Amino acid sequence: MATTSATGSGRSPEAGFTLIELMTVVLIIVFLAGLVLGAGAYMVRRSAVKAQESQILALERALGRYAADHRTYPAPLASVDLFPPDSEQEERDKPSYGLAVSALSSRYSGSGDLDYYSPAISELDVNSDGELDDADKFNGEFVFLDVWGYPLYYYVEEKTVGAAGVSYTARFGRWNKNGCDLGSRGPDHLPDAWESGGTWGRDAGKNDDIVNWK
């Protein structure tokens, strides 16, 4: 007489998982791990973007105070090509204008009347070694870096302004007409094309720049 197991399935309680069952479990684990890692990567990226937006806002306010005192914005540093040591060549091929820290900080300028912004070491430390030395300078100047360690884009050009018959020359942005142009290359580290023939991007980037003129 045929008998069945206590489970009624014809399978011994001591029997192990089949290969299909194991593969199904592994696939479910891999799928869930992918969801967790994807969400984690998104949160890290979003946090960095928020931090970058905050830095640009703080610098924009400091530059506004400078402009109020001097009736113009500080001059940009041309062709800033300081990049982290592990930067790709494509990233290095896109130099741009930068903002010298000495323009806003008495700590780095030696002038007591420029205390508009107190930068953190991470905003100046190109090689991320926690120390500031000549290797972190461009043409003898520390340059503001974004949260990814790349030079911030800063640009102003001279324009004639005035009212009531009185005019003078002052520096203002190309895109931010009443202020200054200030931006980060964003998570992809490549500048976007903002203007045909312009100095910012031209044909690179993924529209992820964080700028103050949008």
C-alpha positions in Angstrom: 0.0 0.0 0.0 1.4 3.4 -1.0 1.9 5.9 1.8 2.3 9.7 1.9 4.3 11.9 4.2 2.9 13.8 7.1 2.9 16.9 5.0 0.7 15.4 2.4 2.9 16.7 -0.4 4.8 13.5 -1.2 8.0 15.2 -0.1 10.0 14.3 3.0 10.2 17.0 5.7 14.0 16.6 5.6 14.2 17.4 1.9 16.2 20.5 0.9 15.3 23.4 -1.4 15.3 22.7 -5.2 17.6 24.7 -7.5 14.7 26.7 -8.8 13.6 27.7 -5.3 17.1 28.8 -4.4 17.5 30.8 -7.6 14.1 32.5 -6.9 15.3 33.5 -3.4 18.6 34.8 -4.8 16.8 36.8 -7.5 14.5 38.3 -4.9 17.4 39.3 -2.7 19.3 40.8 -5.6 16.2 42.8 -6.6 15.6 44.1 -3.1 19.3 45.0 -2.7 19.2 46.9 -6.0 16.2 48.9 -4.8 18.0 49.7 -1.5 21.3 50.7 -3.3 19.4 52.8 -5.9 17.5 54.6 -3.2 20.7 55.2 -1.2 22.6 56.5 -4.3 19.7 58.9 -5.0 19.7 60.2 -1.5 23.4 60.8 -1.5 23.2 62.6 -4.8 20.2 64.7 -3.6 22.0 65.6 -0.4 25.0 66.7 -2.3 22.9 68.8 -4.7 21.1 70.5 -1.7 24.5 71.2 -0.1 25.7 72.8 -3.3 22.6 74.9 -3.6 23.2 76.2 -0.1 26.9 77.0 -0.8 26.0 79.0 -3.9 23.2 80.9 -2.0 25.7 81.7 0.8 28.3 82.9 -1.6 25.8 84.9 -3.6 24.8 86.7 -0.5 28.4 87.4 0.4 29.1 88.7 -3.1 26.1 90.9 -2.8 27.4 92.5 0.3 30.8 93.0 -1.5 29.0 94.6 -4.4 27.0 96.9 -2.1 30.2 98.1 -0.5 32.3 98.5 -3.7 29.6 99.2 -6.3 30.9 96.3 -8.3 31.7 92.6 -8.1 35.2 91.2 -7.7 37.1 90.3 -10.8 37.1 86.6 -11.8 40.2 84.4 -12.1 40.6 83.4 -15.7 41.1 79.8 -16.9 41.0 78.1 -13.5 42.2 74.5 -14.2 42.5 73.1 -10.7 40.8 69.7 -10.5 40.9 66.8 -8.1 43.8 64.3 -8.9 41.4 61.6 -10.1 39.6 63.9 -12.6 39.0 62.5 -16.1 40.8 64.3 -19.0 37.4 65.3 -20.4 36.7 67.2 -17.2 40.1 68.8 -17.3 39.6 70.0 -20.9 36.8 72.4 -19.7 38.6 75.1 -17.7 36.6 78.1 -16.7 36.6 81.3 -14.6 36.8 81.0 -10.8 36.3 83.0 -7.7 39.4 83.8 -5.6 38.9 83.3 -1.9 40.9 86.4 -1.1 38.2 88.5 -2.7 35.8 87.7 0.1 37.8 86.6 3.1 40.1 88.7 5.2 41.7 85.5 6.5 43.2 84.8 3.0 43.6 88.4 1.8 45.3 90.0 4.8 42.8 92.8 4.6 40.5 93.5 7.5 37.7 95.0 5.4 36.9 91.8 3.3 35.3 89.7 5.9 32.3 88.7 3.8 32.7 84.9 3.9 34.6 82.3 6.0 35.3 79.3 3.8 35.6 75.8 5.1 38.8 73.8 4.3 36.7 71.5 2.1 35.8 74.5 -0.1 39.5 75.1 -0.9 41.2 71.7 -0.5 41.8 70.4 -4.1 43.5 67.1 -3.1 41.2 66.5 -0.1 44.1 65.8 2.3 42.6 68.1 4.9 45.4 70.6 4.6 45.9 73.8 2.5 49.2 74.4 0.7 50.5 75.7 -2.6 49.2 72.6 -4.4 45.7 73.8 -3.7 46.3 77.2 -5.3 45.8 78.6 -8.8 48.2 81.4 -9.7 48.9 81.9 -6.0 45.2 82.0 -5.1 42.9 79.6 -3.3 39.8 79.1 -5.4 36.3 78.2 -4.2 35.4 74.6 -4.9 32.0 73.0 -5.1 31.0 70.0 -2.9 32.5 67.6 -5.5 35.9 69.3 -5.3 35.7 71.1 -8.7 36.2 74.9 -9.1 33.1 76.9 -8.9 32.3 78.9 -12.1 32.3 82.6 -11.4 32.1 85.2 -14.1 31.5 89.0 -14.4 32.3 91.4 -17.1 32.7 95.2 -17.2 29.7 97.3 -18.0 28.9 101.0 -17.9 26.2 101.8 -15.4 24.8 104.9 -13.9 21.8 107.2 -13.4 21.1 111.0 -13.3 23.9 111.7 -15.7 26.5 110.0 -13.6 28.0 106.8 -15.0 30.8 104.5 -14.0 32.2 101.1 -14.9 31.3 98.1 -12.9 31.4 94.3 -13.2 28.2 92.3 -13.6 27.4 88.8 -14.8 26.7 87.6 -18.4 23.6 85.6 -17.6 22.7 87.1 -14.2 22.5 90.7 -15.5 21.9 92.4 -12.1 24.3 90.2 -10.2 27.2 87.8 -10.9 27.3 84.4 -12.6 28.0 81.7 -10.1 27.6 77.9 -10.7 28.7 74.4 -10.1 29.2 71.8 -12.9 27.0 69.5 -10.9 27.3 65.7 -10.3 28.6 65.0 -13.8 31.5 67.5 -13.3 31.0 68.8 -16.8 29.6 72.3 -17.6 26.4 72.5 -19.6 26.0 74.5 -22.8 24.4 77.8 -21.6 25.2 80.0 -24.6 26.5 79.3 -28.1 30.1 80.4 -28.2 30.1 81.2 -24.5 32.8 80.2 -22.1 30.6 78.0 -20.0 30.2 74.5 -21.4 29.4 75.0 -25.1 28.6 71.3 -25.8 29.1 69.3 -22.6 27.1 68.2 -19.6 23.8 66.6 -18.8 21.7 69.7 -17.7 22.6 69.1 -14.1 24.5 72.3 -13.4 23.6 74.2 -10.3 23.7 77.9 -11.1 22.3 81.2 -9.9 20.9 82.4 -13.2 18.2 79.9 -14.0 
